[in-house]
């Protein structure tokens, strides 16, 4: 069976074949690093992690690029407001680069705990200012962009295909622009910023041919994906909320610059909700992963996410998490029983289960069906083990090999370190986190009493002795492992 992927551009499932045989180029929009990751981030990056894993297991070499947005993402997600990184830096009275690096480390720490594989390349927007300036120059030269008062805008009317991904037209964009009060120096309110002139208070700015300023948010993904993957790529992923305006703008500026199709397959994951309401930091209803991990094994969170298709909404509740914990424990218990089974003589054929698992994954990465197959397999294994003759050693090894491939390598829900055999380690982790909570509480009390010498001593010793970095925010203190510690 061939792999079929739902293409958001065509709104249909299409048979997947890469541009280059045996090689897949894949770009996924990464986080804007101004706060700790939440469950919405987990759904996106766990979902695309499984995509990468399955493509590799299908025989492809995947060149996976996932960016870090550390400049240009404004608070209204368009062309107005403050830069989210700069705003957080002002709130925490520090430098934007410190904010970006601290929360980047925090993001990867959380993704590591979820079993998300690192991308091949993780480019940061601030490290690719020359590439973004070069792309703007190409667009200005070709007549697709124009400069006004040090700002550079893309002319939406110059590109006939604008909105082909989201289905919105330039008139939709125009009305959106009117609603958010887009700057009057644009030719049309639907035009979007490629370069913004910075005022004196702006913390992040660079020299350019037009002004001292900073790039627009939409620009970075086009510049970096084309730098590392070429002018046309196989797969571009991101959240459904990014279709408009972010991905529509990416398509317009990229295809206007190159004259070539930008992306062959667009993939979009759906959102996480709480009681039907979208979860997000800007809405103040997000579930912080660090907080969630204090109560729930990250593998349970990963399992909870994968029980929903990546294109379906995922509604969070304690009841759903509890059910996921119970379900995952059943699968782990079957794995344990199979590993400990000895002297069996029965024959067990796992090929029908393996075939159905593959069919599910080849059908647009249908993880809920794939997991259902594993539960059916688990039921059949337990029934066979309960019989007096058990399962013969040869069959056991075949079944274990399939479970390892499906549960561990593909879905990542069987921990690489066999957590079911390492409960002592989990208990140690919980105890360590409890000690850290106590230290943060003692430090907070010292600060309240204005004993800053003690507060600073706790912070400095944790960093020097243990490689633990403390960050003070308006919500309180948080901690993260310093890179390389």
NUDRENTOR-154440 format. One record per residue (C-alpha): residue in three letters; x, z, y. Coordinates in steps of 0.25 Angstrom, whole numbers, padded with zeros to 4 digits, always signed. Layout:
N
alaXZY
...
This chain:
485
unk+0000+0000+0000
unk+0005-0003+0014
unk+0006+0006+0026
unk-0006+0005+0036
unk-0005+0011+0049
unk-0016+0013+0059
unk-0012+0005+0072
unk-0017+0011+0084
unk-0015-0002+0091
unk-0023-0010+0082
unk-0032+0001+0078
unk-0031-0002+0063
unk-0023+0001+0051
unk-0012-0009+0050
unk-0002-0012+0039
unk+0012-0007+0043
unk+0024-0015+0043
unk+0036-0012+0052
unk+0042-0022+0061
unk+0055-0021+0053
unk+0055-0019+0038
unk+0057-0005+0033
unk+0059+0000+0047
unk+0048+0007+0055
unk+0050+0010+0070
unk+0041+0021+0075
unk+0039+0029+0088
unk+0031+0041+0090
unk+0028+0047+0104
unk+0035+0061+0104
unk+0031+0074+0111
unk+0032+0077+0126
unk+0041+0089+0125
unk+0035+0099+0135
unk+0029+0109+0125
unk+0029+0113+0111
unk+0023+0104+0101
unk+0008+0106+0097
unk+0000+0102+0085
unk-0004+0088+0091
unk+0011+0085+0091
unk+0012+0089+0077
unk+0001+0080+0073
unk+0007+0068+0079
unk+0021+0070+0074
unk+0017+0075+0060
unk+0009+0062+0059
unk+0020+0053+0063
unk+0030+0060+0055
unk+0021+0057+0042
unk+0021+0042+0047
unk+0036+0042+0048
unk+0037+0049+0034
unk+0028+0039+0027
unk+0034+0027+0034
unk+0048+0031+0028
unk+0043+0034+0015
unk+0036+0020+0015
unk+0050+0015+0015
unk+0052+0012+0030
unk+0063+0017+0039
unk+0056+0023+0051
unk+0063+0024+0065
unk+0055+0035+0071
unk+0056+0038+0086
unk+0048+0049+0093
unk+0051+0052+0107
unk+0052+0064+0116
unk+0044+0064+0129
unk+0052+0072+0139
unk+0049+0065+0152
unk+0038+0057+0158
unk+0025+0063+0151
unk+0017+0067+0162
unk+0006+0078+0162
unk-0006+0068+0162
unk+0000+0059+0151
unk+0000+0047+0161
unk+0007+0045+0174
unk+0004+0058+0182
unk+0007+0073+0182
unk+0020+0080+0178
unk+0030+0077+0168
unk+0026+0086+0156
unk+0041+0090+0153
unk+0043+0092+0168
unk+0031+0101+0170
unk+0035+0109+0158
unk+0049+0111+0163
unk+0043+0116+0177
unk+0034+0126+0170
unk+0046+0131+0162
unk+0055+0130+0174
unk+0066+0122+0166
unk+0071+0108+0164
unk+0063+0097+0158
unk+0074+0094+0148
unk+0073+0108+0143
unk+0058+0107+0141
unk+0060+0094+0134
unk+0071+0098+0125
unk+0065+0112+0121
unk+0051+0106+0118
unk+0058+0094+0110
unk+0065+0104+0101
unk+0052+0112+0100
unk+0045+0099+0096
unk+0055+0095+0085
unk+0055+0109+0080
unk+0040+0109+0078
unk+0040+0095+0072
unk+0051+0099+0062
unk+0043+0111+0057
unk+0031+0101+0055
unk+0041+0092+0046
unk+0040+0081+0056
unk+0053+0072+0054
unk+0061+0069+0067
unk+0060+0055+0073
unk+0072+0046+0071
unk+0073+0046+0086
unk+0067+0055+0096
unk+0070+0050+0110
unk+0067+0057+0123
unk+0061+0051+0135
unk+0072+0057+0145
unk+0083+0051+0136
unk+0077+0037+0138
unk+0075+0035+0153
unk+0084+0022+0153
unk+0076+0016+0143
unk+0063+0019+0150
unk+0069+0014+0163
unk+0073+0001+0156
unk+0059-0001+0150
unk+0053+0001+0164
unk+0062-0009+0170
unk+0058-0019+0160
unk+0043-0017+0163
unk+0046-0018+0178
unk+0054-0031+0176
unk+0043-0037+0168
unk+0032-0034+0178
unk+0025-0023+0169
unk+0029-0012+0178
unk+0031-0009+0193
unk+0037+0001+0202
unk+0030+0009+0213
unk+0037+0020+0221
unk+0047+0023+0210
unk+0036+0023+0199
unk+0035+0012+0189
unk+0022+0009+0182
unk+0018-0001+0171
unk+0008-0011+0175
unk-0003-0010+0164
unk-0010-0023+0169
unk+0003-0030+0166
unk+0002-0027+0151
unk-0011-0033+0144
unk-0010-0024+0132
unk-0011-0011+0139
unk-0020-0001+0131
unk-0020-0009+0118
unk-0017+0003+0111
unk-0027+0013+0116
unk-0037+0003+0120
unk-0037+0006+0134
unk-0036-0004+0145
unk-0028-0004+0158
unk-0042-0001+0165
unk-0043+0012+0156
unk-0029+0015+0160
unk-0033+0013+0175
unk-0044+0023+0174
unk-0035+0033+0167
unk-0026+0031+0178
unk-0036+0034+0189
unk-0041+0046+0181
unk-0027+0053+0181
unk-0024+0048+0195
unk-0012+0039+0193
unk-0002+0036+0204
unk-0007+0026+0215
unk+0006+0019+0215
unk+0003+0011+0202
unk-0003-0003+0203
unk-0014+0001+0193
unk-0018+0015+0189
unk-0017+0010+0174
unk-0002+0008+0176
unk+0007+0018+0170
unk+0021+0024+0174
unk+0034+0020+0168
unk+0042+0027+0179
unk+0039+0039+0188
unk+0046+0042+0201
unk+0049+0057+0200
unk+0047+0066+0212
unk+0057+0077+0216
unk+0050+0088+0207
unk+0051+0079+0195
unk+0061+0085+0185
unk+0064+0073+0176
unk+0068+0060+0183
unk+0078+0049+0182
unk+0083+0037+0190
unk+0077+0024+0188
unk+0076+0011+0196
unk+0063+0015+0202
unk+0064+0030+0205
unk+0069+0043+0200
unk+0059+0046+0190
unk+0055+0047+0176
unk+0048+0038+0165
unk+0033+0037+0162
unk+0029+0044+0149
unk+0025+0031+0142
unk+0038+0024+0144
unk+0047+0032+0135
unk+0041+0028+0122
unk+0042+0014+0125
unk+0056+0015+0129
unk+0061+0024+0118
unk+0053+0017+0107
unk+0059+0003+0111
unk+0073+0009+0112
unk+0073+0015+0098
unk+0063+0006+0090
unk+0062-0007+0097
unk+0052-0014+0106
unk+0042-0015+0095
unk+0040-0003+0085
unk+0032-0001+0073
unk+0025+0012+0075
unk+0022+0020+0088
unk+0015+0034+0086
unk+0009+0044+0095
unk-0003+0052+0098
unk-0017+0046+0100
unk-0017+0051+0114
unk-0005+0043+0118
unk-0012+0029+0115
unk-0016+0029+0130
unk-0009+0029+0139
unk+0005+0032+0132
unk+0005+0021+0121
unk-0003+0011+0129
unk+0008+0012+0140
unk+0019+0011+0129
unk+0014-0002+0124
unk+0012-0008+0138
unk+0026-0005+0143
unk+0033-0008+0130
unk+0026-0021+0127
unk+0027-0025+0142
unk+0042-0023+0141
unk+0045-0030+0128
unk+0033-0040+0126
unk+0033-0035+0111
unk+0023-0026+0104
unk+0027-0012+0106
unk+0021-0005+0093
unk+0016-0011+0081
unk+0009+0002+0075
unk+0003+0013+0085
unk+0000+0026+0078
unk-0007+0037+0085
unk-0010+0051+0079
unk-0023+0058+0083
unk-0023+0072+0090
unk-0024+0086+0086
unk-0037+0093+0091
unk-0042+0108+0092
unk-0057+0108+0091
unk-0057+0093+0094
unk-0049+0094+0107
unk-0035+0087+0108
unk-0023+0096+0106
unk-0012+0095+0117
unk-0003+0103+0126
unk-0009+0098+0138
unk-0023+0103+0133
unk-0017+0117+0130
unk-0023+0117+0117
unk-0011+0113+0108
unk-0007+0121+0096
unk+0008+0123+0097
unk+0015+0120+0085
unk+0025+0132+0086
unk+0013+0141+0087
unk+0006+0134+0075
unk+0019+0135+0067
unk+0019+0150+0068
unk+0006+0151+0060
unk+0006+0138+0052
unk+0017+0132+0043
unk+0021+0118+0050
unk+0018+0111+0037
unk+0004+0116+0037
unk+0003+0110+0051
unk+0009+0097+0046
unk-0001+0097+0034
unk-0013+0099+0044
unk-0009+0088+0053
unk-0007+0078+0041
unk-0021+0081+0035
unk-0026+0073+0047
unk-0023+0058+0049
unk-0014+0056+0060
unk-0025+0048+0067
unk-0035+0059+0066
unk-0037+0071+0075
unk-0032+0084+0069
unk-0040+0096+0073
unk-0033+0109+0073
unk-0038+0122+0068
unk-0033+0135+0061
unk-0043+0131+0049
unk-0037+0117+0048
unk-0023+0123+0048
unk-0027+0133+0037
unk-0033+0123+0028
unk-0020+0114+0030
unk-0011+0126+0026
unk-0020+0129+0013
unk-0019+0114+0010
unk-0004+0113+0011
unk-0002+0125+0003
unk-0010+0119-0008
unk-0001+0107-0008
unk+0012+0115-0008
unk+0007+0124-0019
unk+0005+0112-0028
unk+0019+0107-0024
unk+0024+0121-0028
unk+0016+0121-0042
unk+0021+0107-0045
unk+0036+0111-0042
unk+0035+0123-0051
unk+0027+0116-0062
unk+0036+0116-0075
unk+0034+0111-0089
unk+0022+0102-0087
unk+0019+0091-0095
unk+0007+0084-0088
unk+0008+0070-0081
unk+0004+0069-0067
unk+0003+0056-0060
unk+0005+0057-0045
unk+0005+0042-0042
unk-0010+0041-0038
unk-0008+0052-0028
unk+0005+0046-0022
unk-0002+0032-0021
unk-0014+0038-0013
unk-0004+0046-0004
unk+0003+0033-0001
unk-0010+0026+0002
unk-0014+0037+0011
unk-0001+0037+0019
unk-0001+0021+0019
unk-0015+0022+0026
unk-0010+0026+0040
unk-0003+0039+0035
unk-0016+0045+0030
unk-0010+0059+0028
unk-0024+0066+0026
unk-0026+0057+0014
unk-0012+0059+0009
unk-0013+0074+0009
unk-0026+0073+0002
unk-0019+0065-0009
unk-0009+0077-0010
unk-0020+0087-0011
unk-0026+0079-0023
unk-0012+0078-0029
unk-0011+0093-0027
unk-0024+0095-0035
unk-0020+0086-0046
unk-0006+0093-0047
unk-0012+0107-0048
unk-0022+0102-0058
unk-0011+0096-0067
unk-0002+0109-0065
unk-0014+0118-0069
unk-0015+0111-0083
unk-0007+0117-0094
unk+0003+0105-0095
unk+0006+0104-0080
unk+0014+0092-0075
unk+0026+0086-0081
unk+0039+0087-0074
unk+0040+0072-0072
unk+0026+0071-0066
unk+0030+0084-0057
unk+0042+0077-0051
unk+0034+0065-0048
unk+0023+0073-0041
unk+0033+0081-0034
unk+0040+0069-0029
unk+0027+0063-0023
unk+0023+0077-0017
unk+0036+0077-0010
unk+0035+0063-0005
unk+0021+0065+0000
unk+0020+0079+0004
unk+0034+0081+0009
unk+0040+0068+0013
unk+0027+0061+0018
unk+0018+0072+0024
unk+0029+0082+0026
unk+0019+0093+0021
unk+0028+0099+0010
unk+0039+0105+0018
unk+0053+0100+0016
unk+0058+0114+0013
unk+0047+0117+0003
unk+0040+0128+0011
unk+0032+0132-0001
unk+0045+0138-0006
unk+0050+0143+0007
unk+0040+0153+0011
unk+0051+0163+0014
unk+0056+0153+0024
unk+0042+0152+0031
unk+0041+0167+0032
unk+0055+0168+0039
unk+0050+0157+0049
unk+0038+0165+0052
unk+0047+0178+0054
unk+0056+0170+0063
unk+0045+0165+0072
unk+0040+0179+0073
unk+0053+0184+0077
unk+0054+0173+0088
unk+0040+0177+0093
unk+0045+0192+0094
unk+0057+0187+0102
unk+0049+0179+0111
unk+0039+0190+0113
unk+0051+0200+0117
unk+0057+0190+0126
unk+0043+0188+0133
unk+0042+0203+0135
unk+0056+0203+0141
unk+0053+0192+0151
unk+0040+0199+0155
unk+0048+0212+0158
unk+0058+0203+0165
unk+0069+0206+0156
unk+0075+0192+0157
unk+0088+0196+0151
unk+0082+0199+0138
unk+0073+0187+0138
unk+0085+0178+0140
unk+0093+0185+0130
unk+0083+0183+0119
unk+0082+0168+0123
unk+0097+0166+0124
unk+0100+0173+0111
unk+0089+0165+0103
unk+0095+0152+0108
unk+0110+0156+0106
unk+0108+0163+0092
unk+0097+0156+0086
unk+0095+0143+0093
unk+0081+0147+0097
unk+0077+0142+0111
unk+0066+0150+0119
unk+0058+0142+0129
unk+0049+0150+0140
unk+0037+0142+0144
unk+0024+0146+0151
unk+0017+0148+0138
unk+0028+0158+0134
unk+0041+0157+0126
unk+0044+0148+0114
unk+0056+0145+0105
unk+0062+0133+0098
unk+0075+0130+0090
unk+0085+0124+0099
unk+0090+0110+0095
unk+0102+0111+0085
unk+0100+0126+0083
